[in-house]
């Protein structure tokens, strides 16, 4: 993830925290262990979005991308499966994208 995506991710996490949405960063890559001098193995789900959370009656997944970042095939498959199961999936290139996606969810829910 590049610096621009990291900035979007941090801004989205800050927005969710200030909005009192229960959400967290999902580290879905191998992590370098400097003590062992190698990457720890990782058995995560391919395509899992950067931010996971819980909304009233729905799971929330936020994929943070830069202005030019592209969704991978694994991410697209995860998004489709999560939406089919009733989750809210938002691709955020800015906090405004996240805000709009949450507003759409609030307007649609019964």
N, C-alpha and C positions, 0 to 999 in steps of 0.2 A: 504494500500500500504506500502510495507516495505522500509527500508532505501535504498536498492539497486535500487528499482524501482524509488524512489524519485530522486536519483542521475542521473539515465538515463533520467528521465523527465526534470530535470534542464538542463542537457547537451543538450538535443534535443531542448529545448526552446532557449537556448543560440545560438545553431547552426542556427536555423531558423531566429532568430533576426539578426545575423551577415550576413546571406544570404539574408536579406531583404524580407523574406516571412512573410506576414501578418498572424500571428498565436497567439493563446492564450491558456491558461490552462483552461480546463473545469472541474470545481468542480462539481462532480456528486454524491456526497454523502451528507448525513445529516451533518450539521455543529453544533457543540456544542456551545450553547449560555451561557457563564458563568454568565451573568447578571440574566438570568431567571433560570439557573441551569438545563437546559434540552437541548435536541437536537431540532433544528428547523426542522419542517417537510420539506420534499423534494419531489417534484413531477417531477423530471428529467426523462430522457429517460434511461431505463435500457440498459447497454451495451455501452453507449456513450463513445468514446475513451477519453484518458487523454488530448490530445491536438487537437484543431480544428483550421483550417486555410483556407485561400483562395489562390489558385494558378490561373494562367491565364486559364480560361475556366474549372475549376474543384474545387470542395471542397476538402480539405485535412483533413484526420483524422489519428492521430498517437496514437497507443496504446503502452504504455511503459511497458516493462516487464523485470524482472530480468532474469538472465541466465536460471533459472529453473521455472520461472513464467508460469502459464498456462492461456490460453484464456477460459473465462467462456462461457457457452452456449448462454447467452444473448449477450456477445461481438461478438461471431461468427455470430449470427443472424444479429446484427447491421452491421458488416463488409460486409456480403453478400448483404444486402439490399442497403447499400451505394455504393458498387461496381456496383451493377445492375443499379444504377441511374447515374453512371459515375464518382463517387468520387474516389479519390486516397486514399487507406487505407494501412497504413504501420504498421507492428508490429515491434517495435524497441527494441532490447535488448542492443543496443549501438548506438552511433551517426553514426557509420559506416553503420548500417542497414538503418537508415534514409537517409543518403547520397545516398546509393545504390538505395533505393526506389524512391527518387527524380530524380536520373539520368535516371532510367528506364522510369519514366513519361516523362521526357524531350525528350527521344529518341522515344517514342511512339506517342506523340502528333503531329497532322498534322501541 
